[in-house]
Amino acid sequence: MKNNLEIPKPSQKEVKYYLKLWDSLENYTLQESSLEKLFQKTYPLNNNMDDVLIKVCALNDFYSTNIFSPFTVAKHIVALKIDNNLVKNDLEIVNKIANVKMGGGKSRNFYSFATKYCSHHKPTVYPIYDSYVERILIYLKKMDNFADFSREDLRSYVKFKDILLKFRKYYDLQQFNLKQIDQYLWQIGKKYFPNQY
């Protein structure tokens, strides 16, 4: 990580600025509204292979989550019978969705995808994890020590959500829901820690 970064301290003003910026990004806002319609109105349940497969494919395409076998992932989600878990706001279901047995008995961990899958069902309950959010949280921990956690803790969904709640409280951002916090963190993570291709 670069040491000479000057990232503005998280504040209500900063979050509002980035939320306004988010609303101006037509490709992201339309992508999100179409996924919201797909997950919450068109196919809200996860007990039908056709419904789940189209949701997996849409998320995989929009977010480039590298699911190379959407059918296998969709079959895994249907088999887990996750609808009651989502109703109960069960955070443990995210890591269960993430761990998929692929062909040849190999397991893959699609953790970022699983957070997105649950988040699109319940955006204010299930925050999204991705590499940008990870990088910015680790940076802010080093700068301000807002919570005690390791990089591995971010991969345990219960701990990840707890870290985000501590982040929100530490910086006095309780007026924002977890979806808004996610949109803020993702944008600053992308801005200050872009992927190197």
Helices and strands as residue ranges (DSSP letters): H 12-24, H 26-36, I 37-42, H 49-63, H 70-80, H 83-87, H 92-98, E 99-101, G 103-105, E 107-109, H 111-121, H 131-144, G 152-155, H 157-170, H 178-192
